[in-house]
Amino acid sequence: MSSAEIKGRDFEAALDYFRREHRAIVIAVMRGDKGHVNPEVDLRLEAGDDLAVIALDEPRI
């Protein structure tokens, strides 16, 4: 899944993808000037959203 494929999917899909592919944990979605920390799993990701992750290495997508 690429960053383009994450757009439109829910937060749960992002959690699963980053855990499986990058051994990382997504902790927040930044949308505009608002941060959604530990959002509901059904939050839909939009173009321009930034994800805050905790990882041993910087994920590259």
Buried (B, 14 or more C-beta within 10 A) or exposed (E): BEEEEBEEBBBBBBBBBBBEEBEBEBBBBBBEEEEBEEBEEEBEBEEEBEBEBEEEEEBEE
